[in-house]
C-alpha cells in the first residue's frame, strides 16, 4: 500500500489588535525628504515585520523630530509646488520653500501620505505619524526607541 504524503503549509494572518505596536524616534536633520518618507511609510504599514498583513494595521508609531531641518535635492525648494483647493474656483499654490517657512511638518507628512495605500486603512496608519520641529516631543511615556534609518 502506498502512503499518501500531504504537506500542509500554514500562512500566518495577523488579526486586528494582535500585534504589539512599538514606538520609534527618527531625527530628520539633514535627511532627504523622499528617502526618509519611504522608510517611514514602510514602518507605518508594517512591512518591516515578517507578520505583515495587507488588510490589517500591523505598523508601528513613528515620532519624527527636527522636521524643519529636512532637505530636498537639486532645486526643489524653488521649483516644487504644493497645490490645494479651497472650494472656490481656482487653486492655491506655494513653493516648498514657502511651505517650510509656514508649516514645515506638512512637507514630510504629505510625502508619507502619498506613499501609503489609498484606502481607509491609510488614515489609521498616518495617524501613527507624529512630527515635531524641535528635539523635544511629548511621547516619552511610551519609551520610544531611537532608530537610525539607512543612508541612501
C-alpha distance (Angstrom), angle and dihedral (degrees) to the residues before:
residue distance angle dihedral
X1 . . .
X2 3.78 . .
X3 3.77 116.1 .
X4 3.79 113.4 -132.9
X5 3.77 113.0 -136.1
X6 3.79 118.1 -149.5
X7 3.74 123.0 -168.9
X8 3.75 116.8 -156.5
X9 3.75 115.5 -166.5
X10 3.76 115.2 -170.2
X11 3.77 120.2 -150.4
X12 3.77 115.1 -153.5
X13 3.80 114.7 -130.6
X14 3.78 117.3 -171.6
X15 3.78 118.4 -134.2
X16 3.82 124.5 -146.3
X17 3.80 112.0 -86.3
X18 3.81 92.4 14.4
X19 3.81 97.3 98.5
X20 3.79 118.7 76.1
X21 3.80 109.2 -130.9
X22 3.79 119.8 -140.5
X23 3.79 129.3 -156.5
X24 3.81 121.5 -126.3
X25 3.81 131.4 -171.8
X26 3.80 120.5 -148.8
X27 3.80 125.1 -173.1
X28 3.80 110.2 -140.2
X29 3.81 96.4 -163.0
X30 3.83 110.9 135.5
X31 3.83 93.5 -12.0
X32 3.81 120.1 140.3
X33 3.82 108.6 -113.1
X34 3.80 99.8 -132.0
X35 3.78 95.9 45.1
X36 3.78 92.6 45.9
X37 3.81 90.8 47.2
X38 3.81 93.5 52.0
X39 3.82 91.9 52.1
X40 3.81 91.4 47.4
X41 3.82 91.7 48.1
X42 3.82 90.3 54.1
X43 3.81 90.9 53.3
X44 3.82 92.7 46.1
X45 3.82 91.4 51.0
X46 3.81 93.0 45.5
X47 3.79 96.1 -121.3
X48 3.79 90.3 135.8
X49 3.83 89.2 69.8
X50 3.79 128.1 76.9
X51 3.82 88.2 -134.2
X52 3.82 93.7 63.7
X53 3.80 112.3 149.4
X54 3.83 117.5 -177.9
X55 3.80 97.2 -143.5
X56 3.83 96.5 45.5
X57 3.79 127.6 67.7
X58 3.82 99.9 -117.9
X59 3.81 95.6 156.2
X60 3.77 131.7 114.0
X61 3.80 134.7 -122.7
X62 3.81 117.2 -93.5
X63 3.82 124.4 -160.4
X64 3.80 113.0 -166.0
X65 3.79 118.1 -164.3
X66 3.82 127.9 -167.9
X67 3.82 94.4 25.4
X68 3.80 89.2 159.2
X69 3.82 89.0 66.9
X70 3.82 97.4 58.6
X71 3.77 118.1 116.9
X72 3.79 141.1 -145.9
X73 3.78 124.2 -143.6
X74 3.78 122.1 -120.4
X75 3.78 118.9 -1.4
X76 3.80 96.9 -36.1
X77 3.83 92.8 125.3
X78 3.82 87.8 69.9
X79 3.82 102.5 26.8
X80 3.83 104.7 39.0
X81 3.80 111.0 90.4
X82 3.79 129.6 -164.0
X83 3.82 115.1 -153.7
X84 3.79 131.2 -172.2
X85 3.77 139.1 164.9
X86 3.78 128.6 -119.5
X87 3.78 97.2 -164.8
X88 3.79 92.6 -99.7
X89 3.82 121.8 98.3
X90 3.77 114.2 -74.0
X91 3.78 133.5 27.3
X92 3.78 132.6 -88.0
X93 3.78 115.3 -132.2
X94 3.80 140.9 -177.4
X95 3.79 137.4 170.2
X96 3.79 123.5 -111.2
X97 3.80 90.1 -107.1
X98 3.81 91.5 55.0
X99 3.80 90.9 48.0
X100 3.81 90.5 50.8
X101 3.79 89.6 56.0
X102 3.82 93.9 44.4
X103 3.84 106.7 36.9
X104 3.82 112.5 -6.7
X105 3.82 95.0 177.6
X106 3.82 90.6 64.7
X107 3.81 92.5 64.2
X108 3.80 93.4 66.4
X109 3.81 95.3 33.0
X110 3.82 92.6 56.1
X111 3.81 92.1 45.7
X112 3.81 90.8 52.9
X113 3.82 93.2 43.4
X114 3.78 91.6 56.3
X115 3.83 90.9 51.9
X116 3.80 94.4 54.1
X117 3.83 122.6 86.3
X118 3.79 115.4 -83.0
X119 3.80 99.7 -116.1
X120 3.80 142.2 88.4
X121 3.77 91.9 -81.8
X122 3.81 89.9 63.3
X123 3.82 90.4 66.0
X124 3.80 89.3 56.4
X125 3.81 91.2 46.4
X126 3.80 93.3 49.2
X127 3.80 91.1 51.3
X128 3.83 87.1 65.3
X129 3.81 90.9 62.9
X130 3.81 113.3 93.1
X131 3.82 117.6 -172.6
X132 3.81 126.7 -168.7
X133 3.80 132.5 177.1
X134 3.82 95.1 -143.1
X135 3.81 137.6 50.0
X136 3.80 91.4 -102.4
X137 3.81 124.3 83.5
X138 3.82 133.1 171.3
X139 3.83 95.7 -125.1
X140 3.82 100.6 88.3
X141 3.82 90.9 115.3
X142 3.82 90.0 65.6
X143 3.84 89.2 57.8
X144 3.80 95.8 -131.8
X145 3.77 118.0 -153.5
X146 3.81 116.4 -128.2
X147 3.80 112.2 -128.1
X148 3.77 129.3 -174.3
X149 3.78 110.4 -142.2
X150 3.81 114.2 -142.9
X151 3.79 118.4 -90.9
X152 3.77 111.4 -120.2
